[in-house]
Amino acid sequence: DGIEMALFEETPGGPSRQFFSRMLDPRDQVKDRGIQQVECTADFSADTMVQIAVLPGPSGSIARDWALLGRIEIK
């Protein structure tokens, strides 16, 4: 059932906040096959940590799920 790519913002003493999510299901969605590029914009304070997560798809199963992350650029 694919994977979910997600980005979280973590600030000291504050809760984690998800600010981006995208489901990829290459088995059933042709557009999700091959190299995918993710681009998003967000403003953070200097003490913010960004977490990049590869999560299971809608069924919660990680069976045969995999992802390869390439160049990551944060400006």
C-alpha positions as CSV (number, residue, x, y, z in Angstrom):
1,D,0.0,0.0,0.0
2,G,3.0,2.3,-0.3
3,I,4.7,4.7,2.1
4,E,4.1,8.1,3.6
5,M,6.9,10.8,3.4
6,A,6.5,13.3,6.2
7,L,8.3,16.3,7.6
8,F,8.0,17.3,11.3
9,E,9.0,20.4,13.1
10,E,10.4,19.9,16.6
11,T,11.0,22.9,18.9
12,P,12.6,22.7,22.4
13,G,9.9,22.2,25.0
14,G,7.1,22.2,22.4
15,P,5.2,19.4,20.7
16,S,6.2,17.9,17.4
17,R,4.2,19.4,14.5
18,Q,3.8,17.7,11.1
19,F,4.0,20.3,8.3
20,F,4.3,18.1,5.2
21,S,2.9,14.7,4.2
22,R,2.7,12.8,0.9
23,M,1.5,9.3,0.3
24,L,3.3,7.3,-2.4
25,D,1.7,4.1,-3.8
26,P,3.8,3.1,-6.8
27,R,2.0,-0.3,-7.2
28,D,-1.3,1.3,-7.9
29,Q,-0.4,4.9,-9.0
30,V,1.8,5.2,-12.1
31,K,2.6,8.9,-11.1
32,D,4.3,7.6,-7.9
33,R,6.8,5.4,-9.7
34,G,10.4,6.5,-10.3
35,I,12.2,9.4,-8.8
36,Q,10.0,11.7,-6.8
37,Q,10.9,15.3,-5.8
38,V,9.5,16.9,-2.7
39,E,9.7,20.6,-2.3
40,C,8.0,22.6,0.5
41,T,8.5,26.0,2.2
42,A,8.3,26.7,5.9
43,D,9.8,29.3,8.3
44,F,11.5,28.0,11.4
45,S,13.3,29.6,14.4
46,A,17.0,28.9,14.8
47,D,16.5,26.2,17.5
48,T,14.0,24.2,15.4
49,M,14.9,20.6,14.4
50,V,13.4,19.2,11.2
51,Q,12.7,15.4,11.2
52,I,12.3,13.6,7.9
53,A,10.2,10.4,8.3
54,V,9.4,7.5,6.0
55,L,6.3,5.9,7.4
56,P,4.1,2.9,6.4
57,G,1.2,3.4,4.1
58,P,-2.5,3.5,5.1
59,S,-2.7,-0.1,6.3
60,G,0.2,0.4,8.8
61,S,2.2,-2.4,7.3
62,I,5.9,-2.0,6.4
63,A,6.1,-5.3,4.5
64,R,8.1,-4.8,1.3
65,D,8.2,-1.0,1.8
66,W,11.4,0.8,1.0
67,A,12.6,4.3,0.1
68,L,15.9,5.8,-0.9
69,L,16.5,9.5,0.0
70,G,18.8,11.5,-2.2
71,R,20.1,15.0,-1.8
72,I,18.4,17.0,1.0
73,E,18.8,20.7,1.0
74,I,17.5,23.0,3.8
75,K,17.9,26.7,3.3
